[in-house]
Amino acid sequence: MSSYKAVVGIFDYLDDTLTAIKAAKDGSYDYRVYSPVPRPEIEEATLPGKSNVRLFTMTGAITGCCFGFALSILCSLDYPMRVSAKDIISVPAFFVPGYECTILFGGLATLAGLLYFCKIPDLLRKVGYDPRFSDDKFGVVVGCNGEQVEDVKNALTKSGAIEVQVREGL
């Protein structure tokens, strides 16, 4: 049985990094990309679909709206007070708590979704991370089996990597 390896390609230029990402996607490898600055080109190359965080936001907002209205209605039923011959459950008066809870729960659910999908906090050390990725270099870390290491190294070198390293695990 072969061990799992991480092949780290270090790049100077964005175009070379995008070429390496395409090679990793074409080979159906597990990969991770590091960039010193946010670049929309990398985001488009790695995640072309829409984010699932929006589902968290929608679920939180619907839950918050239901909670806000339910809280207001149940409080009115628990302590009924008639004012100007209005009904005990007067829906127009409950729009403000419903709206506020919609915003609150939607925002908290969005934060939870971001933390979940970004895998934060990631308390474990990242195997392929190099401190140069925070300064001025781009990095593509590709996970592969022991037999595939040479193919991945050749693909990263052909893509324009200035340095290719092999590390244990991903």
HELIX and SHEET records of a PDB file:
HELIX    1   1 LEU A   14  ASP A   26  1                                  13    
HELIX    2   2 PRO A   40  THR A   46  1                                   7    
HELIX    3   3 VAL A   53  ASP A   78  1                                  26    
HELIX    4   4 VAL A   91  PHE A   94  5                                   4    
HELIX    5   5 PHE A   95  PHE A  117  1                                  23    
HELIX    6   6 PRO A  131  SER A  134  5                                   4    
HELIX    7   7 GLY A  146  GLN A  148  5                                   3    
HELIX    8   8 VAL A  149  SER A  159  1                                  11    
SHEET    1   A 4 ASP A  30  TYR A  34  0                                        
SHEET    2   A 4 PHE A 138  ASN A 145 -1                                        
SHEET    3   A 4 TYR A   4  PHE A  11 -1                                        
SHEET    4   A 4 GLU A 163  GLU A 168 -1                                        
END                                                                             
